[in-house]
Amino acid sequence: MPDKTEINSKIEGVVTYWGVKDAKESFQKLVDCGASIHEKLQNVGEGILVAAVKDPFGNVFGIIKNPHFSLKNNIN
């Protein structure tokens, strides 16, 4: 029988970031939808804002607002 204690262990070494237009609003919406805060919203320099959340399944992903890149060509 499989050891069920291993099911919830996730590797948190890699975080994928989604580009967003409004980091504060997007971060709050994710938390309101059930994500838990993994890394608070922070300015990492030159107006770049990043944050990371953990979804209800334990997956970690981030958001990024980078004023140096255009979001107009993103896939919707």
C-alpha positions as semicolon CSV with decimal commas, in nm:
position;residue;x (nm);y (nm);z (nm)
1;M;0,000;0,000;0,000
2;P;0,141;0,347;-0,091
3;D;0,260;0,577;0,185
4;K;0,001;0,858;0,186
5;T;0,224;1,092;0,387
6;E;0,422;1,160;0,068
7;I;0,120;1,280;-0,134
8;N;0,118;1,636;-0,002
9;S;0,492;1,696;-0,023
10;K;0,565;1,936;-0,308
11;I;0,896;2,066;-0,432
12;E;0,892;2,444;-0,400
13;G;1,216;2,515;-0,584
14;V;1,061;2,638;-0,910
15;V;0,797;2,907;-0,936
16;T;0,627;3,001;-1,262
17;Y;0,520;3,366;-1,285
18;W;0,214;3,496;-1,469
19;G;0,237;3,849;-1,606
20;V;-0,045;4,070;-1,477
21;K;-0,152;4,430;-1,536
22;D;-0,229;4,507;-1,170
23;A;-0,025;4,306;-0,919
24;K;-0,207;4,426;-0,607
25;E;-0,553;4,351;-0,748
26;S;-0,449;4,014;-0,895
27;F;-0,279;3,906;-0,573
28;Q;-0,584;3,995;-0,364
29;K;-0,816;3,814;-0,607
30;L;-0,608;3,494;-0,580
31;V;-0,617;3,509;-0,200
32;D;-0,992;3,580;-0,205
33;C;-1,039;3,272;-0,425
34;G;-0,869;3,044;-0,172
35;A;-0,496;3,067;-0,238
36;S;-0,268;3,111;0,062
37;I;0,015;3,363;0,067
38;H;0,351;3,203;-0,010
39;E;0,546;3,528;-0,064
40;K;0,391;3,870;-0,002
41;L;0,371;4,127;-0,280
42;Q;0,702;4,309;-0,301
43;N;0,885;4,557;-0,520
44;V;1,207;4,395;-0,640
45;G;1,335;4,710;-0,810
46;E;1,268;4,923;-1,117
47;G;0,892;4,904;-1,056
48;I;0,878;4,525;-1,085
49;L;0,627;4,372;-0,841
50;V;0,620;4,002;-0,759
51;A;0,427;3,773;-0,526
52;A;0,363;3,401;-0,495
53;V;0,066;3,201;-0,371
54;K;-0,009;2,839;-0,298
55;D;-0,330;2,697;-0,441
56;P;-0,556;2,463;-0,239
57;F;-0,363;2,165;-0,379
58;G;-0,024;2,295;-0,261
59;N;0,103;2,415;-0,600
60;V;0,308;2,736;-0,585
61;F;0,288;2,998;-0,860
62;G;0,368;3,364;-0,882
63;I;0,247;3,682;-1,041
64;I;0,464;3,958;-1,181
65;K;0,395;4,314;-1,291
66;N;0,690;4,423;-1,501
67;P;0,652;4,770;-1,656
68;H;0,943;4,692;-1,891
69;F;0,742;4,425;-2,078
70;S;0,420;4,461;-2,272
71;L;0,123;4,240;-2,186
72;K;-0,066;4,325;-2,506
73;N;0,056;4,010;-2,684
74;N;-0,027;3,764;-2,406
75;I;-0,232;3,456;-2,486
76;N;-0,579;3,482;-2,332
